[in-house]
Amino acid sequence: MPRAGWGRIRAQILIFPRSILAAPAPRGLDGATMRAPRRSLPARPWRLALLVAGLLCAFGARVAPVGAAPVQLEDGVARMVALPKGGLWAGRVDVPADATALTILVCSRVQTGLYLRHGQPLAAAPEALGEVSRVGGGALQVARLTASTPVPLREGIWHFAVVADPDTRGEPFEVVAFVDRGRGVPTIVPGAAPVTLAVHRDRPELRTFVPALAREVTLALEGANRPGVRYRLDGPQDYRRSGPAASTVVLTAPEAPSGAYTLDLSSARRGSLPPSVRVRATWTSTLEKTPSSEPQPIVQPGSVHTLTLGGAGPSARTVRIPVPADTGGIEIEARTPNGADVDLYVRRGGPLEQGDEDADYFALSSAGVERLYMGGLSGLTAGMYWCETVLVEGKGPVQVSLRVRRFPRGARRGTWGVQDPPPLVAGRWVRGRVGASGGGVTWYALDVPAGTTSFHAMLLESSAPLDLVFARRTDGSIMRRALSARVDERIDHVFRRAPDSKRLFLLGVMNRNALETVVDYRVAFSLNRPPEPPEGMAWPPLLNWQGRSPVVRAAAATVELTVADNAGGSGTCVTPRGRILTCRHVLELDGSDGKIQREKILVAFPGTLDRPPVQSFYARVTYDDASKDLALLEITTDVFGRPLPKDLTLPWLPLGDSSALELGDAVMVFGYPSQGSERSRTPVILTRGSIAGLESIGGAPRWLKTDAWIGLGHSGGSLVDSGMRLVGIPAATLGRRQVLGLAVPTSLIPAQWRLRILKDQPR
């Protein structure tokens, strides 16, 4: 069949044994087999040497020597290597001028690190000298360089090193190098991006590597499944398979023997072959668990490090970054191929233990590329910095590429960016706007005079939850942070020792919510005492409910509650001075085994019906009853720490008689469900329905059932009758289960609570 007339794709697949220790050794490209000697070895050493030499010559096998000198690898020839003393093995590969890609792949039963560098050996200190590093991939480590990768492919000798725990001495692993050339054979490896192969006579072949630990090898072919297109798979020991081209070709051990394979696509009709085929290689391992975690590698400034998060491995990994003297700043860039959200945390001088709690620097935006810049007016202190990369969403596995750049001292860059941050004057409220991209932080410059004892900052009128950070302007490191779901975020920092001269600081307003592209806010800071509310601002900004319709009054009396771990729900104000009924589980803290927060519970009343409520007050728990899932709160102060004004009258709802309800009676539900808005916080939501069922236990009422929608976040809100009286407290969960349409009837409110409520209601 003339090649010019028909076209053909030929894929050579190197199939290696499914087990390094127990299976036959891999065959070379010429089909020769590496066979392990039997247990009954000759007793004399010279006979053993002759036997090994004879096997090597007869079968073309290549066994890597042990030692510090780098071992030369030939294109496409796999080696079986035993880890030497110290857990480090070094190799090298020649890259010609017409090379388009270099792929190094290591397969092992133990966790390994793979490091590459151009032109210089890595046997001495691969973690410190490697331009490219790869860890965290489980049994398989792959490093691929092209002209477009962060560290581009260059002509010459590329050195690489395989590093493992020194205690794994003698553990075998498999290593192979592929060099793609301009008009030669392209390569695809398991887990890498798909390869698009153009069908023409100059590039008829595709290579792939199947690791020794593979249980099954799958080639996914996109575009080959067309009428008339057939495939033929040739392998060792007269292995042959053919038939109509399918979307996948699967080689399963032990049915498919080890060795080299050729995949041919052909057609009996001219022009029926596709112009290109997209190929992806995947594999499943014989290992049941991911190898043990690797030591924290060192990533030098100017290098690129790739790690894998999620999947069978951990969702967070740590690397160390050495910072030399005279460094103005360090930039860390984290990229993921599919835009997965990752966060960065950095600490100087030691590993992180609590993430954002003990990090000196962090980047928490939801942008597709996370960037963290460390540095300030005085540059960075020399030393070792620990950087933790955390997968925020997704199960993985996700490959993250970390690129570290160093800027010299004196460069006009800081944690705040290239432009100097605008100044913020103590006691003056300013309006601002922050986006979620570009780090998601708006920075302000602060001057703190000598003798200052404390620093206070506050956010108000934010259209979505924002965070505050207080940092040093000298090096950009964070001193205090406020990271919660609150929109009235605040920071209170007491100096351990009052500064004896003027100090320079930064205040950052951070938006890390992907749903909120732009958030408006007001911010201020003060010294030695909390800030005062803005001039002319009515506080609290309550909805004008008096004289309005009963529906507006019920909405105005429905509050949003927030506890310390950013959880919470809804509640109902039942007295003019701020007694609030809610479900007890709304106040529970994550991982507390039913314990609730009893002080400093944020209370938010609606200011308008089309915006999220304003977090204006703090409340404490007066009573709680776990058996009834009820709690009664009372407001203590506003968010500025001031007592409630004597003339303040809050919107409230009277108690109704839930025992008078009958099946089919109309009801309304008010609350703040998390599913009720495209934003991260929602305005008050009203749903209508009827009493769909009544349930009692032992003759006592237990639940009201309604066909009105009740979602997560509705819990603790208001279930009102046609007279706008509170007759039930909605519950979106029952124990650990999410339920639909349940409410605790007001008839279950304990008598002592009811007396306290009625006493505070006007007569």
Residue pairs with C-beta under 8 A, 6 or more apart in sequence:
1 266
3 201
3 204
4 201
5 270
6 266
6 267
6 270
6 273
7 199
7 200
7 201
7 267
7 273
8 199
8 201
8 204
8 264
8 265
8 266
8 273
9 197
9 199
9 204
9 205
9 206
9 224
9 263
9 264
9 265
9 273
9 277
10 204
10 205
10 206
10 262
10 263
10 264
11 205
11 206
11 207
11 208
11 219
11 261
11 262
11 263
11 279
12 29
12 185
12 205
12 206
12 207
12 260
12 261
12 262
12 263
13 207
13 208
13 210
13 217
13 219
13 251
13 260
13 261
13 262
13 263
14 26
14 27
14 29
14 76
14 78
14 176
14 207
14 208
14 209
14 210
14 260
14 261
15 26
15 27
15 210
15 217
15 235
15 251
15 256
15 257
15 258
15 259
15 260
15 261
16 26
16 27
16 78
16 174
16 210
16 211
16 212
16 214
16 258
17 23
17 24
17 25
17 26
17 212
17 258
18 212
18 213
18 214
18 215
18 253
18 254
18 258
18 286
19 212
19 213
19 286
20 80
20 107
20 108
20 109
20 172
20 173
20 174
20 212
20 213
21 172
23 212
23 258
24 33
24 34
24 35
24 36
24 258
25 33
25 34
25 35
25 36
25 61
25 80
26 33
26 34
26 78
26 80
26 174
26 212
26 258
26 259
27 33
27 34
27 236
27 258
27 259
27 260
28 34
28 59
28 60
28 61
28 62
28 77
28 78
28 260
29 76
29 77
29 260
30 60
31 236
31 259
31 260
32 58
32 59
32 60
32 61
33 59
33 61
33 259
34 55
34 59
34 61
34 80
35 55
35 59
37 51
37 52
37 55
41 48
41 51
42 48
42 51
55 61
56 62
56 63
62 74
62 77
62 79
63 79
63 80
63 81
64 71
64 79
64 80
64 81
64 89
64 91
64 175
65 71
66 82
66 84
66 89
67 84
68 88
68 90
68 123
69 90
69 123
70 90
70 91
70 92
70 121
70 122
70 123
70 159
71 79
71 89
71 90
71 91
71 92
72 91
72 92
72 93
72 94
73 79
73 91
73 92
73 93
73 175
73 176
73 177
74 177
75 93
75 177
75 178
75 179
76 176
76 177
76 178
76 207
77 176
78 174
78 175
78 176
78 209
79 174
79 175
79 176
80 172
80 173
80 174
80 212
81 89
81 162
81 172
81 173
81 174
81 175
82 170
82 171
82 172
83 89
83 110
83 162
83 164
83 168
83 169
83 170
83 171
83 172
83 173
84 169
85 166
85 169
86 166
86 169
87 163
87 164
87 165
87 166
87 167
87 168
87 169
88 123
88 126
88 161
88 162
88 163
88 164
89 161
89 162
89 173
89 175
90 121
90 122
90 123
90 126
90 159
90 160
90 161
90 162
91 159
91 160
91 161
91 162
91 175
91 177
92 121
92 157
92 158
92 159
92 160
93 102
93 104
93 157
93 158
93 160
93 177
93 179
94 156
94 157
94 179
95 102
95 153
95 154
95 155
95 156
95 157
95 158
95 179
96 155
96 179
96 181
97 155
98 181
98 182
98 183
99 153
99 155
99 179
99 180
99 181
99 182
100 146
100 147
100 153
100 180
100 181
100 182
100 186
101 144
101 145
101 146
101 153
101 178
101 179
101 180
101 186
101 187
102 144
102 145
102 146
102 153
102 158
102 177
102 178
102 179
102 180
103 142
103 143
103 144
103 145
103 177
103 178
103 180
103 187
103 189
103 192
103 209
104 114
104 116
104 142
104 143
104 144
104 160
104 175
104 176
104 177
105 140
105 141
105 142
105 143
105 175
105 176
105 177
105 178
105 189
105 209
105 211
106 112
106 114
106 140
106 141
106 142
106 162
106 173
106 174
106 175
107 139
107 140
107 141
107 173
107 174
107 175
107 211
107 212
107 213
108 139
108 141
108 162
108 164
108 171
108 172
108 173
108 174
108 291
109 139
109 171
109 172
109 173
109 213
109 287
109 291
110 164
110 165
110 168
110 171
110 173
110 291
110 292
111 135
111 138
111 164
111 165
111 290
111 291
111 292
111 293
111 294
112 135
112 141
112 162
112 163
112 164
112 173
112 291
112 294
113 126
113 127
113 133
113 134
113 135
113 141
113 162
113 163
113 164
113 294
113 297
114 133
114 134
114 135
114 141
114 142
114 143
114 160
114 161
114 162
114 163
115 122
115 126
115 127
115 129
115 130
115 132
115 133
115 134
115 160
115 161
115 163
116 122
116 130
116 131
116 132
116 133
116 143
116 145
116 151
116 158
116 159
116 160
117 126
117 129
117 130
117 131
117 132
117 158
117 159
117 160
118 131
118 154
118 156
118 157
118 158
118 159
119 156
119 157
119 159
120 129
120 159
121 159
122 129
122 130
122 159
122 160
122 161
123 161
126 161
126 163
127 133
127 163
127 297
127 298
128 298
128 300
128 322
129 300
130 161
130 300
130 303
131 151
131 302
131 303
131 304
132 143
132 145
132 151
132 303
132 304
132 305
132 306
133 297
133 299
133 303
133 304
133 305
133 306
134 141
134 142
134 143
134 305
134 306
134 307
135 141
135 294
135 297
135 305
135 306
135 307
135 317
136 294
136 307
136 308
136 309
136 313
136 317
137 191
137 308
137 397
137 399
138 285
138 287
138 290
138 291
138 308
138 311
138 312
138 313
138 397
139 211
139 213
139 285
139 287
139 290
139 291
140 190
140 191
140 211
140 283
140 285
141 162
142 189
142 190
142 191
142 192
143 160
143 306
144 189
144 192
145 151
145 152
145 153
145 158
146 152
146 153
147 153
149 304
150 304
150 401
150 403
151 303
151 304
162 173
162 175
164 171
164 173
165 292
165 295
174 211
174 212
176 209
178 187
178 189
178 207
178 209
180 186
180 187
183 202
183 203
184 203
185 203
185 205
185 206
185 207
186 195
186 197
186 203
186 205
186 206
186 207
187 195
187 206
187 207
187 208
187 209
188 194
188 195
188 206
188 207
188 208
188 279
188 280
188 281
189 208
189 209
189 281
190 208
190 209
190 210
190 211
190 214
190 217
190 281
190 282
190 283
191 281
191 282
191 283
192 281
193 337
194 220
194 222
194 278
194 279
194 280
195 206
195 278
195 279
195 280
196 276
196 277
196 278
196 279
197 203
197 206
197 276
197 277
197 278
197 279
198 275
198 276
199 273
199 274
199 275
199 276
199 277
206 263
206 279
208 219
208 281
210 217
210 251
210 281
210 283
211 283
211 285
213 285
213 286
213 287
214 253
214 283
214 284
214 285
214 286
215 252
215 253
215 283
215 284
215 285
215 286
216 250
216 251
216 252
216 253
216 283
216 284
217 250
217 251
217 252
217 256
217 281
217 282
217 283
218 248
218 249
218 250
218 251
218 281
218 282
218 283
219 248
219 249
219 250
219 263
219 279
219 280
219 281
220 247
220 248
220 279
220 280
220 281
220 282
221 245
221 246
221 247
221 248
221 249
221 277
221 278
221 279
222 247
222 277
222 278
222 279
222 280
223 274
223 276
223 277
223 278
224 231
224 245
224 246
224 247
224 265
224 274
224 277
225 245
225 246
225 247
226 245
226 272
226 273
226 274
227 272
228 267
228 268
228 269
228 272
229 244
229 245
229 265
229 266
229 267
229 272
229 273
229 274
230 242
230 243
230 244
230 245
230 265
230 266
230 267
230 268
231 242
231 243
231 244
231 245
231 246
231 249
231 263
231 264
231 265
231 266
232 240
232 241
232 242
232 262
232 263
232 264
232 266
233 239
233 240
233 241
233 242
233 249
233 261
233 262
233 263
233 264
234 240
234 261
234 262
234 264
235 256
235 257
235 259
235 260
235 261
235 262
236 257
236 258
236 259
236 260
237 257
237 259
239 256
239 257
239 259
239 261
245 265
249 263
251 261
265 273
265 277
266 273
267 273
289 312
290 311
290 312
290 313
293 313
293 314
296 318
296 319
296 320
296 351
296 386
297 305
297 319
297 320
298 319
298 320
298 321
298 322
299 305
299 319
299 320
299 321
299 387
299 402
299 404
300 321
300 322
300 404
301 321
301 322
301 323
301 324
301 327
301 330
301 404
301 405
301 406
302 404
302 405
302 406
303 403
303 404
304 401
304 402
304 403
304 404
305 319
305 401
305 402
305 403
305 404
306 399
306 400
306 401
306 402
307 317
307 319
307 389
307 399
307 400
307 402
308 317
308 396
308 397
308 398
308 399
308 400
309 315
309 316
309 317
309 342
309 389
309 390
309 391
309 396
309 397
309 398
309 400
310 391
310 394
310 395
310 396
310 397
310 398
311 395
311 396
311 397
311 398
312 397
313 396
313 397
315 390
315 391
315 396
316 388
316 389
316 390
316 391
317 388
317 389
318 351
318 352
318 386
318 387
318 388
318 389
319 386
319 387
319 389
319 402
320 384
320 385
320 386
320 387
321 330
321 332
321 346
321 384
321 385
321 386
321 387
321 404
322 383
322 384
322 385
323 330
323 380
323 381
323 382
323 383
323 384
323 385
323 406
324 382
324 406
325 382
326 379
326 408
326 409
327 375
327 379
327 380
327 382
327 406
327 407
327 408
327 409
328 375
328 379
328 380
328 407
328 408
328 409
328 410
328 411
328 413
329 373
329 374
329 375
329 376
329 379
329 380
329 406
329 407
329 411
329 413
329 414
329 415
329 476
330 373
330 374
330 375
330 380
330 385
330 404
330 405
330 406
330 407
331 371
331 372
331 373
331 374
331 404
331 405
331 407
332 344
332 346
332 363
332 371
332 372
332 373
332 374
332 387
332 402
332 403
332 404
333 369
333 370
333 371
333 402
333 403
333 404
333 405
334 342
334 344
334 369
334 370
334 371
334 372
334 389
334 400
334 401
334 402
335 368
335 369
335 400
335 401
335 403
336 342
336 368
336 398
336 399
336 400
336 401
337 399
338 398
339 368
340 391
340 392
340 393
340 394
340 396
340 398
340 400
341 366
341 368
341 370
341 391
341 392
341 393
341 394
341 514
342 370
342 389
342 390
342 391
342 392
342 398
342 400
343 362
343 363
343 364
343 370
343 389
343 390
343 392
344 361
344 362
344 363
344 370
344 372
344 387
344 388
344 389
344 390
345 352
345 355
345 356
345 359
345 361
345 362
345 387
345 388
345 390
346 359
346 360
346 361
346 362
346 372
346 374
346 385
346 386
346 387
346 388
347 358
347 359
347 360
347 361
347 385
347 386
348 360
348 381
348 383
348 384
348 385
348 386
348 477
349 383
349 384
349 385
350 386
351 386
352 358
352 359
352 386
352 388
355 362
355 388
355 390
356 362
356 364
356 481
356 483
359 388
359 478
360 374
360 477
360 478
361 372
361 374
361 415
361 476
361 477
361 478
362 372
362 478
363 370
363 371
363 372
363 439
364 440
364 467
364 483
364 510
364 512
365 436
365 437
365 438
365 439
365 440
365 441
365 510
365 511
365 512
366 392
366 436
366 440
366 512
366 513
366 514
367 436
367 437
367 438
367 439
367 440
371 438
371 439
372 439
373 413
373 414
373 415
373 417
373 439
373 476
374 380
374 385
374 415
374 475
374 476
374 477
375 407
375 413
375 414
375 415
375 475
375 476
376 414
376 415
376 472
376 473
376 474
376 475
376 476
376 477
377 414
377 473
377 474
377 504
378 474
378 475
379 409
379 475
380 475
381 475
387 402
389 400
389 402
391 398
391 400
407 413
412 418
414 473
414 476
415 443
415 471
415 476
415 506
416 443
416 445
416 476
416 506
416 508
417 439
417 443
420 445
421 443
421 444
421 445
421 506
422 444
422 445
423 444
423 445
423 446
423 447
424 430
424 444
424 445
424 446
424 507
424 523
424 524
424 525
426 446
426 525
426 526
426 527
427 524
427 526
427 531
427 532
428 524
429 460
429 522
429 523
429 524
429 531
429 534
430 522
430 523
430 524
431 520
431 521
431 522
432 442
432 509
432 520
432 521
432 522
432 523
433 442
433 518
433 519
433 520
433 521
434 440
434 441
434 442
434 466
434 509
434 510
434 511
434 518
434 519
434 521
435 511
435 517
435 518
435 519
436 511
436 512
436 513
436 514
436 516
436 517
437 517
440 510
440 511
440 512
441 469
441 508
441 509
441 510
441 511
442 508
442 509
443 506
443 507
443 508
444 506
444 507
444 508
444 509
444 523
445 473
445 504
445 505
445 506
446 473
446 504
446 505
446 506
446 507
446 525
447 502
447 503
447 504
447 505
448 455
448 499
448 502
448 503
448 504
448 505
448 527
449 499
449 502
449 527
450 498
450 499
450 500
450 501
450 502
451 498
451 499
451 500
452 495
452 498
452 499
452 503
452 527
452 528
453 494
453 495
453 498
453 528
454 492
454 493
454 494
454 495
454 527
454 528
454 529
455 470
455 480
455 491
455 492
455 493
455 495
455 505
455 525
455 527
456 490
456 491
456 492
456 493
456 525
456 526
456 527
456 529
456 530
456 531
457 468
457 470
457 490
457 491
457 507
457 523
457 524
457 525
457 526
457 531
458 488
458 489
458 490
458 491
458 523
458 524
458 525
458 530
458 531
458 639
459 466
459 468
459 487
459 488
459 489
459 490
459 509
459 521
459 522
459 523
460 488
460 521
460 522
460 523
460 533
460 534
460 537
461 520
461 521
461 522
461 614
462 487
462 488
462 489
462 519
462 520
462 521
462 522
463 487
463 516
463 519
463 520
463 521
463 611
463 612
463 679
464 487
464 511
464 513
464 515
464 516
464 519
464 612
464 679
464 680
464 681
465 484
465 485
465 486
465 487
465 489
465 513
465 680
465 681
466 487
466 489
466 509
466 510
466 511
466 519
466 521
467 481
467 482
467 483
467 484
467 489
467 509
467 510
467 511
467 512
468 481
468 482
468 489
468 490
468 491
468 507
468 508
468 509
468 510
468 523
469 478
469 480
469 481
469 482
469 491
469 506
469 507
469 508
469 510
470 478
470 479
470 480
470 481
470 491
470 493
470 505
470 506
470 507
470 508
471 477
471 478
471 479
471 505
471 506
471 507
471 508
472 479
472 504
472 505
472 506
473 504
473 505
473 506
474 504
476 506
479 493
479 505
480 491
480 493
481 491
482 489
482 490
482 491
484 562
484 564
484 566
485 562
485 566
485 568
485 680
485 681
486 562
486 602
486 615
487 604
487 612
487 614
487 615
487 681
488 602
488 614
488 615
488 616
488 639
490 530
490 639
492 530
507 523
507 525
509 521
509 523
511 519
513 519
513 680
515 678
515 679
515 680
516 679
516 680
522 534
524 531
524 534
525 531
526 532
530 640
530 641
531 640
532 640
533 539
533 640
539 616
539 638
539 640
540 605
540 614
540 616
540 617
540 638
541 607
541 614
541 616
542 556
542 605
542 606
542 607
542 616
542 650
542 651
543 552
543 555
543 556
543 605
543 606
543 607
543 608
543 609
543 651
545 552
545 553
545 556
545 557
545 651
548 556
550 723
550 724
551 668
551 686
551 724
552 609
553 651
553 653
553 724
554 653
554 668
554 670
554 718
554 720
554 724
555 606
555 609
555 670
555 684
555 686
556 605
556 606
556 651
557 572
557 573
557 574
557 650
557 651
557 652
557 653
557 718
558 570
558 571
558 572
558 573
558 606
558 670
558 671
558 672
558 684
558 717
558 718
559 570
559 571
559 572
559 573
559 580
559 603
559 604
559 605
559 613
560 568
560 569
560 570
560 571
560 603
560 604
560 612
560 613
560 615
560 672
560 681
561 568
561 569
561 570
561 571
561 580
561 582
561 586
561 587
561 601
561 602
561 603
561 604
561 619
561 633
561 716
562 568
562 601
562 602
562 604
562 615
563 586
563 587
563 588
563 589
563 596
563 597
563 601
563 602
564 589
564 597
564 600
565 589
565 590
567 586
567 588
567 589
567 590
568 586
568 587
568 601
568 602
569 582
569 583
569 586
569 671
569 672
569 713
569 714
569 715
569 716
569 717
569 732
570 582
570 586
570 670
570 671
570 672
570 713
570 714
570 715
570 716
570 717
570 718
570 730
571 580
571 581
571 582
571 586
571 603
571 633
571 716
571 717
572 580
572 581
572 582
572 653
572 670
572 716
572 717
572 718
572 726
572 729
573 579
573 580
573 605
573 650
573 651
573 652
573 653
574 580
574 581
574 652
574 653
574 654
574 655
574 726
574 757
574 761
575 650
575 652
575 757
575 760
575 761
576 649
576 650
576 652
576 760
576 761
576 762
577 634
577 635
577 644
577 648
577 650
577 760
578 603
578 617
578 619
578 634
578 635
578 644
578 650
579 622
579 632
579 633
579 634
579 635
579 756
579 757
579 760
580 603
580 619
580 632
580 633
580 634
580 635
581 630
581 631
581 632
581 633
581 716
581 726
581 729
581 749
581 757
582 630
582 631
582 633
582 715
582 716
582 729
583 629
583 630
583 631
583 715
583 716
583 729
583 730
583 731
583 744
584 596
584 624
584 625
584 626
584 628
584 629
584 630
584 631
585 629
585 715
585 731
585 733
586 631
586 715
586 716
587 596
587 597
587 598
587 601
587 621
587 624
587 631
588 594
588 595
588 596
589 595
589 596
589 597
594 626
596 621
596 624
596 631
597 621
598 620
598 621
599 618
599 620
599 621
600 618
600 620
601 618
601 619
601 620
601 621
601 633
602 615
602 617
602 618
602 619
602 639
603 615
603 616
603 617
603 618
603 619
603 633
603 635
604 612
604 613
604 614
604 615
604 616
605 613
605 614
605 616
605 617
605 650
605 651
606 613
606 614
606 683
606 684
607 613
607 614
608 683
609 683
609 684
610 683
611 683
612 679
612 681
612 682
612 683
613 672
613 683
613 684
615 639
616 638
616 639
617 635
617 636
617 637
617 638
617 639
617 644
618 635
618 636
618 637
618 638
618 639
619 633
619 634
619 635
619 636
620 633
620 634
620 636
621 631
621 632
621 633
622 632
622 633
622 634
622 756
623 631
623 632
623 750
623 752
623 753
624 630
624 631
624 632
625 631
625 750
628 744
628 748
628 750
629 731
629 744
630 729
630 744
630 748
630 749
630 750
630 753
632 753
632 756
632 757
635 644
635 650
636 643
637 643
637 644
638 644
652 761
653 718
653 720
653 724
653 725
653 726
654 725
654 726
654 761
655 725
655 726
655 746
655 749
655 754
655 757
655 758
656 720
656 721
656 723
656 725
656 726
656 727
656 746
657 725
657 727
657 746
657 747
658 701
658 704
658 727
658 728
658 745
658 746
658 747
659 701
659 745
659 747
661 667
661 691
661 694
661 704
661 721
661 727
661 745
662 691
663 691
663 692
663 693
663 694
664 690
664 691
665 690
665 691
665 721
665 722
666 688
666 689
666 690
666 721
666 722
667 688
667 689
667 690
667 691
667 706
667 708
667 719
667 720
667 721
667 722
667 727
667 728
668 686
668 687
668 688
668 689
668 708
668 718
668 719
668 720
669 686
669 687
669 688
669 689
669 706
669 708
669 709
669 710
669 714
669 717
669 718
669 719
669 730
669 743
670 684
670 685
670 686
670 717
670 718
670 720
671 684
671 685
671 710
671 713
671 714
671 715
671 716
671 717
671 718
671 730
672 681
672 682
672 683
672 684
672 685
672 713
672 714
672 717
673 682
673 685
673 710
673 711
673 712
673 713
673 714
673 732
674 682
674 711
674 712
674 713
675 711
675 712
675 713
676 682
676 683
676 685
676 711
676 713
677 683
682 713
685 714
687 708
687 709
687 710
688 708
689 706
689 707
689 708
689 709
689 741
690 706
690 707
690 708
691 704
691 705
691 706
692 705
692 706
692 707
692 741
693 703
693 704
693 705
694 701
694 703
694 704
694 705
695 701
695 702
695 703
695 704
695 705
696 702
701 745
701 747
701 748
702 745
702 748
703 742
703 743
703 744
703 745
704 719
704 727
704 728
704 742
704 743
704 744
704 745
705 741
705 742
705 743
706 719
706 728
706 741
706 742
706 743
707 741
708 719
708 741
709 740
709 741
710 730
710 731
710 732
710 740
710 741
710 742
710 743
711 732
712 732
712 733
712 738
713 732
714 730
714 732
715 730
715 731
715 732
715 733
716 729
716 730
716 731
717 729
717 730
718 726
718 729
718 730
719 726
719 727
719 728
719 729
719 730
719 743
720 726
720 727
721 727
726 746
727 745
727 746
728 743
728 744
728 745
728 746
729 743
729 744
729 746
730 742
730 743
731 739
731 742
731 743
731 744
732 738
732 739
733 739
734 742
749 757
